[in-house]
Amino acid sequence: MRPPALAAAMRKRGDLTQALTDTAALRMLANRGSATDVAAGILYLVSDASRFVSGSELVIDAGYGGL
C-alpha cells in the first residue's frame, strides 16, 4: 500500500508507475520499510539501550533522505 501523499506527489511527476520505479532505483536499501521497522526504532528509544541518547534525530527512511 502506498501512502496517499507519496502517490499524489508522484502523480505530479507524470506516470505514477514509472515515477515509483525511478524513485525505487534511488533507494539505498533494497527492501521496502514497514510499520515494524518504525516500531523497532521506537522500541530502541524507549529501551535502556538509548539511556544516553539525547538531542538526536533517528531517521527511519531506508536511505530516501530528502527524496
C-alpha positions, 0 to 999 in steps of 0.5 A: 500500500502506498501512502496517499501523499507519496502517490499524489506527489508522484502523480505530479511527476507524470506516470505514477508507475514509472515515477515509483520505479525511478524513485525505487532505483534511488533507494539505498536499501533494497527492501521496502520499510514497514510499520515494524521497522518504525516500531523497532526504532521506537522500541530502541528509544524507549529501551535502556539501550538509548539511556544516553541518547539525547538531542538526536534525530533517528531517521527511519527512511531506508536511505530516501533522505530528502527524496 
